[in-house]
Amino acid sequence: MTDPEINVIEFMSRYLWVFNSMISFSCVKKAGYVIFKNYKDFI
C-alpha cells in the first residue's frame, strides 16, 4: 500500500489545503483590518 505516487498526491493536496487556508486567513485579516479602520473613522 506504500505507493510513492499516492503519497505524493496526498502530500500535494495537504500542502495545497494549508496554502489555501493561509491565503483565506490573510484575506480575512486584511478585510477585518479595513472594516475596523473604517469603523473607527465612522465614529
C-alpha positions, 0 to 999 in steps of 0.5 A, a space after each residue: 500500500 506504500 505507493 510513492 505516487 499516492 503519497 505524493 498526491 496526498 502530500 500535494 493536496 495537504 500542502 495545497 489545503 494549508 496554502 489555501 487556508 493561509 491565503 483565506 486567513 490573510 484575506 480575512 485579516 486584511 478585510 477585518 483590518 479595513 472594516 475596523 479602520 473604517 469603523 473607527 473613522 465612522 465614529 
